[in-house]
Amino acid sequence: AVPSLSAGPSEGPSVVPSEGPSASAAPSLDPSAKPSAAPSSGETPTEGLDRALLEDMLTSYANHGTSTCVNTQALEDATSFDFNFPGNNAGSNWYPDFLQYEEGLFGAIMTHTDPDDEALNWQIRIGTGGNMYSHYAPNMYGETMPPQKHDNSPWIDEVQQMVSVNNELNQNVNQKYPQFCNTTDADPAKHTCRPYFVHQAGAYQRDEAQYSNNPFFSPTLARHCEGNSCIFASWGTQAHVATPFTSPIIYFNRYTNCGGGVIEHTQMMHNFADPLDTTLATPVNVDQNYFNVGWGGVRSSTLPFALEPDPTDDTLPYETANTARYLKLCPWGEDGPKSTGPWRGERKNLNNLGGYTTFVQDGLLVNHPLTPIQPWCRTPTDTTCSVAATCMVSSCTDEQVSNEGYVRVELKVAAGGTPNCRAISARWNGLVQLECDMRDSGFGQTRPSLSSLDECAPWTKIGFYNPVTGGMLEVAFLRHWSWRNNDKRVHFTVYETDEDAAKALVNNMFDNSQGTSDLLIEVRPTASIDPNNVPPNYDPASLNTFTMVYGEGEDYNNGGASGHSRRRIGSTQQGVGMRDYTVFTINWMGSRLKPGETYSNRSFMFTSKLSNVKSTADNLKLKTEIDEISNNEWTPRRIDIYTTTSSFMAKSASGTGNLGQTSCGNQAATLTCSGRSTPAVNYIAHFHVTCGETTMTYFGKDPYRFAPGSVTNGGTDFEFPGHGNSAQGKYVRSSVCNANDVTKRPAWKLIGFFEAGACAAAQTLAYDEAVCDSTSRRLPEIGDVKEDALLAVPPSLSLRGRRFLFLQEPELTSKPSELPSLAPSMQPSKLPSLAPSM
């Protein structure tokens, strides 16, 4: 029966949950997946530990510059976050084959709801590696990040992340370290050495099939959201599997909502190899000396243009096609110096740039000179192309055509005919490939392989223009002008996934069945607006943008960090069904991150109208900050390890002044060892590691404790921070903890920084955050006792997915419990519930 309502307190607890929260100060057993705006007295010990570790790492070091993006009540009200996967966002238009993996990738979602301008709303999704994999501007242009059309790389490469490289070992030159190379092939030219790239996001799906069925995303070590910001720690993953290399890198990332579309992004990496380990933590093994800080980019079809300010006067011209200071976006890797001299888009040090790059949606006019594309030509030495493989050349001049017998392929549909298109079975990036009768016969093999009119201007898409109707066909990819000498077929791809729709599109657009003369087809750019014929109402100020602010590099070699930094940018193929990715990265170079050292980088990203970019970016670029931190520059707080015979837990002190103090309410628990919330001299990172649902548990400095082949796991293949031997097939697989069941994956938790060996007594104990409860009674779990002896617990009282069961009344103590009891109180509470029980 439903209990009657009463003004007084009940004499015992109801078995039906109340509609509202209890007024009790005791924490619930199940912390909400949505963090509170501020830490509460009900914060679990694990949540308190995460907060202490993350806040101290991001702020408690010498010369740290306080963020100017301070929290206010207005920003708290505009910010929300959630650790529950909300489902796929249809508006992001991800590559469909990878949608199945997003839930395993998802770590958190953070949203800004602007109180003044809804166009400035944004939503970011953060992966388990702490990296931003989605930036969604619902009222501007939609998804910022590329669609993930990259083989074996679902949210592994084309995301915002840090990357750390040991260039001594990365594909080592001249096989200086042959143990990391494949030297078994008889052809020395095929001897390859393994790459060394520690991704923040995770590993490519390029290992043996049983290890790559599901992507391995870098694991979360700690997380905390509060007020207007979220912080994450993760363990970096060797990306190029199978790998002989281990990873000594922890990444930290903080995302802070500054309002007005602005996000402050603090990135940090820490080398957690032990500086005192002179046997394995050698410079060759563990020093890092090339970095992406960070790697990222945008969806190029959404934001096809990139602008940068003039570093000589800080202007950002964009008003006219002739003055717009756009960047050439050459294919990735082709951004080096050119014989013609410096060029916009060339890789450059930050001190030679203006501090930011802005990406602009379609509609911007830029006066980019285009060389008209001409089809290939038949040589005069083989007038019938009897040898199709050799009769064609990629270009010829008009004079050669007029006077020397060269014949250029001419696109046309014969009088009274149609293109008569046929679809071929092979797709190009999921799009339909066609063969259409759109030329004369008598031409041979050609390979233009074009997806734009200019490879350094991917926004210049190829169009087939019908001069009679004015119709323009956008061509995704032009494979062959011709191939066989006995047909009239041109081979190309259109933006259609349905074969019938693709054929109908072309056949209808170039139908010449009623024509009495050939229909000549022009090859043109598909730009909707001609830069040389600007409409009178052209005003790009209202175009939407996404801007990366990285500063002018003044912190390097000026007290902040050693070395220098540069900007790189480049393109991939643009458009639906393609990678559709403009690559953007900031490199840190000329320095080494040694064991115990940390690098930190504060930058900004924001959405706005083009007219607001300069004023916003000029303000933010002065607030960027670069720091390189030694292990003696921190002001940590104390982290204490309390143990019982079977369990341990970590408690963080309330503050960093003089390390602080902790206490434990369980007199049966022992203070076993003490550590720090940050690196310190002789103090190195320690982890709690588990393996699936098994009882395997470890607390210590080796995150590879359960990896097959690890010396600490009884193997002989490798010992962290040393490496394996790919020449002998000795690979390192952090994603595996049970050689007999590779579907079981380990889980890691950063506990703090401790002296090596100081916590050996806790090494094999299970982690239980109830160790310091006022009772030493262990909380049994399902499976501990027979089913008919259990007292069921409502799902709302589960702790991180675990359902605890209480089989007896708690012992009486003089202190209040830290966890609520499910058994009736000995005396009724004098404090009424906030809401009546159901």
VENPEWO-V928585 format. One record per residue. N is the residue number from 0. RES is the residue in three letters. D_LAST is the distance of its C-alpha to the last C-alpha in Angstrom with 1 decimal. Layout:
n = (N	N)
res = (RES	RES)
d_last = (D_LAST	D_LAST)
This chain:
n = (0	1	2	3	4	5	6	7	8	9	10	11	12	13	14	15	16	17	18	19	20	21	22	23	24	25	26	27	28	29	30	31	32	33	34	35	36	37	38	39	40	41	42	43	44	45	46	47	48	49	50	51	52	53	54	55	56	57	58	59	60	61	62	63	64	65	66	67	68	69	70	71	72	73	74	75	76	77	78	79	80	81	82	83	84	85	86	87	88	89	90	91	92	93	94	95	96	97	98	99	100	101	102	103	104	105	106	107	108	109	110	111	112	113	114	115	116	117	118	119	120	121	122	123	124	125	126	127	128	129	130	131	132	133	134	135	136	137	138	139	140	141	142	143	144	145	146	147	148	149	150	151	152	153	154	155	156	157	158	159	160	161	162	163	164	165	166	167	168	169	170	171	172	173	174	175	176	177	178	179	180	181	182	183	184	185	186	187	188	189	190	191	192	193	194	195	196	197	198	199	200	201	202	203	204	205	206	207	208	209	210	211	212	213	214	215	216	217	218	219	220	221	222	223	224	225	226	227	228	229	230	231	232	233	234	235	236	237	238	239	240	241	242	243	244	245	246	247	248	249	250	251	252	253	254	255	256	257	258	259	260	261	262	263	264	265	266	267	268	269	270	271	272	273	274	275	276	277	278	279	280	281	282	283	284	285	286	287	288	289	290	291	292	293	294	295	296	297	298	299	300	301	302	303	304	305	306	307	308	309	310	311	312	313	314	315	316	317	318	319	320	321	322	323	324	325	326	327	328	329	330	331	332	333	334	335	336	337	338	339	340	341	342	343	344	345	346	347	348	349	350	351	352	353	354	355	356	357	358	359	360	361	362	363	364	365	366	367	368	369	370	371	372	373	374	375	376	377	378	379	380	381	382	383	384	385	386	387	388	389	390	391	392	393	394	395	396	397	398	399	400	401	402	403	404	405	406	407	408	409	410	411	412	413	414	415	416	417	418	419	420	421	422	423	424	425	426	427	428	429	430	431	432	433	434	435	436	437	438	439	440	441	442	443	444	445	446	447	448	449	450	451	452	453	454	455	456	457	458	459	460	461	462	463	464	465	466	467	468	469	470	471	472	473	474	475	476	477	478	479	480	481	482	483	484	485	486	487	488	489	490	491	492	493	494	495	496	497	498	499	500	501	502	503	504	505	506	507	508	509	510	511	512	513	514	515	516	517	518	519	520	521	522	523	524	525	526	527	528	529	530	531	532	533	534	535	536	537	538	539	540	541	542	543	544	545	546	547	548	549	550	551	552	553	554	555	556	557	558	559	560	561	562	563	564	565	566	567	568	569	570	571	572	573	574	575	576	577	578	579	580	581	582	583	584	585	586	587	588	589	590	591	592	593	594	595	596	597	598	599	600	601	602	603	604	605	606	607	608	609	610	611	612	613	614	615	616	617	618	619	620	621	622	623	624	625	626	627	628	629	630	631	632	633	634	635	636	637	638	639	640	641	642	643	644	645	646	647	648	649	650	651	652	653	654	655	656	657	658	659	660	661	662	663	664	665	666	667	668	669	670	671	672	673	674	675	676	677	678	679	680	681	682	683	684	685	686	687	688	689	690	691	692	693	694	695	696	697	698	699	700	701	702	703	704	705	706	707	708	709	710	711	712	713	714	715	716	717	718	719	720	721	722	723	724	725	726	727	728	729	730	731	732	733	734	735	736	737	738	739	740	741	742	743	744	745	746	747	748	749	750	751	752	753	754	755	756	757	758	759	760	761	762	763	764	765	766	767	768	769	770	771	772	773	774	775	776	777	778	779	780	781	782	783	784	785	786	787	788	789	790	791	792	793	794	795	796	797	798	799	800	801	802	803	804	805	806	807	808	809	810	811	812	813	814	815	816	817	818	819	820	821	822	823	824	825	826	827	828	829	830	831	832	833	834	835	836	837)
res = (ALA	VAL	PRO	SER	LEU	SER	ALA	GLY	PRO	SER	GLU	GLY	PRO	SER	VAL	VAL	PRO	SER	GLU	GLY	PRO	SER	ALA	SER	ALA	ALA	PRO	SER	LEU	ASP	PRO	SER	ALA	LYS	PRO	SER	ALA	ALA	PRO	SER	SER	GLY	GLU	THR	PRO	THR	GLU	GLY	LEU	ASP	ARG	ALA	LEU	LEU	GLU	ASP	MET	LEU	THR	SER	TYR	ALA	ASN	HIS	GLY	THR	SER	THR	CYS	VAL	ASN	THR	GLN	ALA	LEU	GLU	ASP	ALA	THR	SER	PHE	ASP	PHE	ASN	PHE	PRO	GLY	ASN	ASN	ALA	GLY	SER	ASN	TRP	TYR	PRO	ASP	PHE	LEU	GLN	TYR	GLU	GLU	GLY	LEU	PHE	GLY	ALA	ILE	MET	THR	HIS	THR	ASP	PRO	ASP	ASP	GLU	ALA	LEU	ASN	TRP	GLN	ILE	ARG	ILE	GLY	THR	GLY	GLY	ASN	MET	TYR	SER	HIS	TYR	ALA	PRO	ASN	MET	TYR	GLY	GLU	THR	MET	PRO	PRO	GLN	LYS	HIS	ASP	ASN	SER	PRO	TRP	ILE	ASP	GLU	VAL	GLN	GLN	MET	VAL	SER	VAL	ASN	ASN	GLU	LEU	ASN	GLN	ASN	VAL	ASN	GLN	LYS	TYR	PRO	GLN	PHE	CYS	ASN	THR	THR	ASP	ALA	ASP	PRO	ALA	LYS	HIS	THR	CYS	ARG	PRO	TYR	PHE	VAL	HIS	GLN	ALA	GLY	ALA	TYR	GLN	ARG	ASP	GLU	ALA	GLN	TYR	SER	ASN	ASN	PRO	PHE	PHE	SER	PRO	THR	LEU	ALA	ARG	HIS	CYS	GLU	GLY	ASN	SER	CYS	ILE	PHE	ALA	SER	TRP	GLY	THR	GLN	ALA	HIS	VAL	ALA	THR	PRO	PHE	THR	SER	PRO	ILE	ILE	TYR	PHE	ASN	ARG	TYR	THR	ASN	CYS	GLY	GLY	GLY	VAL	ILE	GLU	HIS	THR	GLN	MET	MET	HIS	ASN	PHE	ALA	ASP	PRO	LEU	ASP	THR	THR	LEU	ALA	THR	PRO	VAL	ASN	VAL	ASP	GLN	ASN	TYR	PHE	ASN	VAL	GLY	TRP	GLY	GLY	VAL	ARG	SER	SER	THR	LEU	PRO	PHE	ALA	LEU	GLU	PRO	ASP	PRO	THR	ASP	ASP	THR	LEU	PRO	TYR	GLU	THR	ALA	ASN	THR	ALA	ARG	TYR	LEU	LYS	LEU	CYS	PRO	TRP	GLY	GLU	ASP	GLY	PRO	LYS	SER	THR	GLY	PRO	TRP	ARG	GLY	GLU	ARG	LYS	ASN	LEU	ASN	ASN	LEU	GLY	GLY	TYR	THR	THR	PHE	VAL	GLN	ASP	GLY	LEU	LEU	VAL	ASN	HIS	PRO	LEU	THR	PRO	ILE	GLN	PRO	TRP	CYS	ARG	THR	PRO	THR	ASP	THR	THR	CYS	SER	VAL	ALA	ALA	THR	CYS	MET	VAL	SER	SER	CYS	THR	ASP	GLU	GLN	VAL	SER	ASN	GLU	GLY	TYR	VAL	ARG	VAL	GLU	LEU	LYS	VAL	ALA	ALA	GLY	GLY	THR	PRO	ASN	CYS	ARG	ALA	ILE	SER	ALA	ARG	TRP	ASN	GLY	LEU	VAL	GLN	LEU	GLU	CYS	ASP	MET	ARG	ASP	SER	GLY	PHE	GLY	GLN	THR	ARG	PRO	SER	LEU	SER	SER	LEU	ASP	GLU	CYS	ALA	PRO	TRP	THR	LYS	ILE	GLY	PHE	TYR	ASN	PRO	VAL	THR	GLY	GLY	MET	LEU	GLU	VAL	ALA	PHE	LEU	ARG	HIS	TRP	SER	TRP	ARG	ASN	ASN	ASP	LYS	ARG	VAL	HIS	PHE	THR	VAL	TYR	GLU	THR	ASP	GLU	ASP	ALA	ALA	LYS	ALA	LEU	VAL	ASN	ASN	MET	PHE	ASP	ASN	SER	GLN	GLY	THR	SER	ASP	LEU	LEU	ILE	GLU	VAL	ARG	PRO	THR	ALA	SER	ILE	ASP	PRO	ASN	ASN	VAL	PRO	PRO	ASN	TYR	ASP	PRO	ALA	SER	LEU	ASN	THR	PHE	THR	MET	VAL	TYR	GLY	GLU	GLY	GLU	ASP	TYR	ASN	ASN	GLY	GLY	ALA	SER	GLY	HIS	SER	ARG	ARG	ARG	ILE	GLY	SER	THR	GLN	GLN	GLY	VAL	GLY	MET	ARG	ASP	TYR	THR	VAL	PHE	THR	ILE	ASN	TRP	MET	GLY	SER	ARG	LEU	LYS	PRO	GLY	GLU	THR	TYR	SER	ASN	ARG	SER	PHE	MET	PHE	THR	SER	LYS	LEU	SER	ASN	VAL	LYS	SER	THR	ALA	ASP	ASN	LEU	LYS	LEU	LYS	THR	GLU	ILE	ASP	GLU	ILE	SER	ASN	ASN	GLU	TRP	THR	PRO	ARG	ARG	ILE	ASP	ILE	TYR	THR	THR	THR	SER	SER	PHE	MET	ALA	LYS	SER	ALA	SER	GLY	THR	GLY	ASN	LEU	GLY	GLN	THR	SER	CYS	GLY	ASN	GLN	ALA	ALA	THR	LEU	THR	CYS	SER	GLY	ARG	SER	THR	PRO	ALA	VAL	ASN	TYR	ILE	ALA	HIS	PHE	HIS	VAL	THR	CYS	GLY	GLU	THR	THR	MET	THR	TYR	PHE	GLY	LYS	ASP	PRO	TYR	ARG	PHE	ALA	PRO	GLY	SER	VAL	THR	ASN	GLY	GLY	THR	ASP	PHE	GLU	PHE	PRO	GLY	HIS	GLY	ASN	SER	ALA	GLN	GLY	LYS	TYR	VAL	ARG	SER	SER	VAL	CYS	ASN	ALA	ASN	ASP	VAL	THR	LYS	ARG	PRO	ALA	TRP	LYS	LEU	ILE	GLY	PHE	PHE	GLU	ALA	GLY	ALA	CYS	ALA	ALA	ALA	GLN	THR	LEU	ALA	TYR	ASP	GLU	ALA	VAL	CYS	ASP	SER	THR	SER	ARG	ARG	LEU	PRO	GLU	ILE	GLY	ASP	VAL	LYS	GLU	ASP	ALA	LEU	LEU	ALA	VAL	PRO	PRO	SER	LEU	SER	LEU	ARG	GLY	ARG	ARG	PHE	LEU	PHE	LEU	GLN	GLU	PRO	GLU	LEU	THR	SER	LYS	PRO	SER	GLU	LEU	PRO	SER	LEU	ALA	PRO	SER	MET	GLN	PRO	SER	LYS	LEU	PRO	SER	LEU	ALA	PRO	SER	MET)
d_last = (9.8	6.5	7.3	9.2	9.4	12.3	14.8	15.7	14.5	13.0	15.8	14.4	12.0	8.7	9.5	6.3	6.8	5.7	6.7	9.9	12.5	13.2	16.2	17.9	21.3	21.1	21.1	18.7	20.3	20.1	22.0	21.2	23.9	24.4	26.2	25.7	28.4	29.6	29.3	26.5	26.5	24.0	26.7	27.3	30.9	31.7	30.6	32.6	35.6	35.5	35.5	38.4	40.5	40.1	40.5	43.5	45.2	45.0	46.2	47.6	51.2	54.5	55.4	51.9	51.8	48.6	46.9	47.4	44.2	42.2	38.5	37.5	34.3	35.4	35.9	32.6	31.0	33.2	32.4	29.6	29.5	27.6	28.4	26.8	29.3	28.7	31.1	34.8	35.9	38.0	39.8	41.3	43.3	43.6	46.1	44.3	45.4	43.6	40.1	39.0	39.6	37.6	34.3	36.2	38.0	35.0	34.2	32.6	32.6	33.4	33.5	35.3	34.4	37.4	36.8	40.3	41.6	39.4	42.5	42.0	38.5	38.5	36.5	37.7	36.7	37.7	38.6	38.1	41.6	40.5	42.7	41.9	42.2	41.0	41.6	40.4	41.5	39.7	41.6	44.9	46.1	43.2	43.6	46.1	46.4	48.6	47.3	48.0	50.8	52.4	53.1	51.1	49.5	45.9	45.0	47.5	50.4	49.7	47.0	47.1	47.9	50.3	52.9	55.2	58.5	61.1	64.2	66.3	64.6	63.4	65.7	68.3	71.7	74.6	72.4	72.7	69.9	70.6	67.8	65.4	67.4	68.2	71.9	72.3	73.5	77.2	77.2	76.8	75.6	72.4	71.6	68.4	66.5	62.7	60.9	59.0	56.1	52.9	50.3	47.2	45.5	46.5	49.2	50.9	50.4	54.1	54.0	54.6	52.3	50.1	49.3	48.8	46.6	43.8	44.5	44.2	42.7	43.4	40.6	38.4	39.2	36.9	34.8	33.4	32.3	32.1	32.8	35.2	36.4	35.7	38.0	38.7	41.0	42.4	45.2	47.9	49.0	52.6	52.4	55.5	54.6	56.2	57.1	59.1	57.6	54.8	52.9	52.8	50.9	47.4	46.4	44.2	43.0	41.4	40.3	40.0	39.1	41.9	41.0	43.3	43.1	44.4	43.2	44.8	45.2	46.3	47.6	48.7	50.2	51.0	53.6	52.0	55.1	56.4	59.4	60.8	60.9	64.5	64.7	62.0	60.8	64.2	64.7	65.4	62.2	59.6	61.0	59.6	62.0	60.8	57.4	55.4	53.5	51.9	52.5	50.9	51.9	50.7	50.6	54.2	53.8	51.2	53.1	56.7	58.5	58.7	60.3	61.4	63.0	66.6	66.9	70.1	68.6	64.8	65.0	62.8	64.8	63.1	64.3	67.0	67.6	70.7	69.1	65.6	65.6	64.0	64.1	65.6	63.1	65.3	64.0	62.2	64.9	67.6	66.9	69.9	73.0	75.2	79.0	78.7	77.2	73.8	71.2	67.8	65.3	67.4	65.7	66.2	65.5	62.9	65.6	67.4	64.4	62.6	59.3	57.0	56.9	55.2	54.4	54.8	53.6	56.1	58.3	60.2	64.0	66.1	69.8	69.8	73.2	73.0	75.8	75.8	75.0	77.9	77.8	79.9	83.6	86.0	89.0	92.6	93.5	91.4	91.4	89.6	87.2	88.6	87.0	83.5	82.4	85.1	86.2	83.6	83.2	80.2	82.1	85.5	87.1	88.2	91.8	91.3	90.1	93.0	95.8	94.9	93.4	89.8	87.4	83.8	81.0	80.3	77.0	77.7	77.1	80.3	81.5	80.1	77.5	73.9	72.3	71.5	68.7	67.5	64.4	65.1	62.7	62.0	59.4	59.7	56.4	54.7	56.8	59.5	63.1	65.8	69.5	71.1	74.8	75.3	78.7	82.2	82.9	85.2	82.9	81.6	78.8	76.9	73.8	72.6	69.0	67.7	64.3	65.5	68.8	68.8	67.1	66.6	65.1	62.4	61.4	64.8	63.7	66.4	66.9	69.3	70.5	72.0	74.7	75.0	71.5	70.2	67.4	66.2	64.8	62.7	63.7	61.3	64.0	67.8	68.9	72.5	74.9	76.8	77.0	79.4	82.8	82.8	79.7	78.3	74.8	72.9	69.8	66.8	63.0	61.0	57.3	56.2	54.4	55.4	59.0	59.7	58.3	60.4	63.6	63.1	62.5	65.8	67.8	66.9	67.4	70.9	72.1	75.8	76.7	78.3	80.0	83.8	83.7	81.6	78.3	78.4	75.1	74.7	72.6	70.8	67.9	64.8	64.0	62.9	64.8	68.4	68.8	72.3	71.3	68.6	67.1	67.7	64.0	63.1	60.8	58.9	57.2	54.0	53.8	50.7	51.2	49.7	51.6	52.0	53.3	55.0	57.5	61.3	61.5	62.8	60.7	62.7	65.6	64.9	62.8	59.7	60.5	63.6	64.8	64.2	61.8	62.4	60.7	61.1	60.1	60.8	59.9	59.0	59.4	57.4	55.4	53.1	53.3	55.0	54.0	53.9	53.9	55.7	55.9	55.7	56.0	57.1	59.1	59.7	63.2	65.9	63.9	62.3	58.9	59.8	57.6	55.5	55.9	53.4	53.8	51.6	51.8	50.0	50.3	48.6	47.7	46.9	46.7	48.7	51.3	54.7	55.9	53.6	54.3	57.2	55.9	52.6	54.3	57.1	54.6	52.5	55.5	56.5	53.1	53.4	54.1	55.5	55.5	56.9	55.6	57.3	55.4	56.8	55.4	51.7	49.9	47.1	44.5	44.3	42.3	42.1	41.6	40.0	40.4	39.7	41.6	39.5	37.7	38.3	36.6	37.9	37.0	38.4	39.8	38.3	41.5	44.9	47.2	49.3	46.9	44.2	42.7	39.7	38.2	36.4	34.1	35.2	38.5	39.2	39.3	42.6	43.6	45.7	46.9	46.4	46.8	46.4	44.1	47.1	50.4	53.0	56.4	56.0	52.3	51.1	47.9	46.0	43.4	40.9	41.5	39.7	40.6	37.9	35.8	38.7	39.2	41.9	41.4	43.8	44.0	47.2	49.4	50.0	47.4	49.5	48.9	47.7	49.8	52.3	55.8	54.7	56.9	53.9	52.4	55.7	57.4	60.6	60.0	58.8	57.6	55.6	56.8	59.7	59.8	60.5	63.6	63.2	66.9	66.0	62.6	60.7	57.7	54.7	51.3	48.4	46.0	46.7	45.9	46.7	50.1	49.1	46.0	46.4	42.9	41.4	41.4	41.3	38.8	40.0	38.6	40.9	40.7	43.4	47.2	48.9	52.5	53.5	53.1	51.5	48.2	49.8	47.9	44.6	46.1	44.6	41.3	37.9	35.9	32.8	31.3	29.9	33.5	33.4	30.2	31.0	30.9	33.3	31.3	31.0	27.7	28.3	27.5	27.1	30.5	31.4	30.6	30.5	27.5	26.8	26.6	23.8	20.4	18.4	16.8	14.2	16.4	15.0	16.8	20.1	23.1	25.3	24.7	25.0	22.4	23.0	22.6	22.7	24.7	25.3	24.2	25.6	28.9	29.1	30.7	31.6	30.1	26.5	25.4	25.5	22.5	19.2	19.2	16.8	18.3	17.3	19.3	22.4	21.5	18.4	18.0	19.5	17.7	14.4	11.7	12.5	9.1	6.4	3.8	0.0)
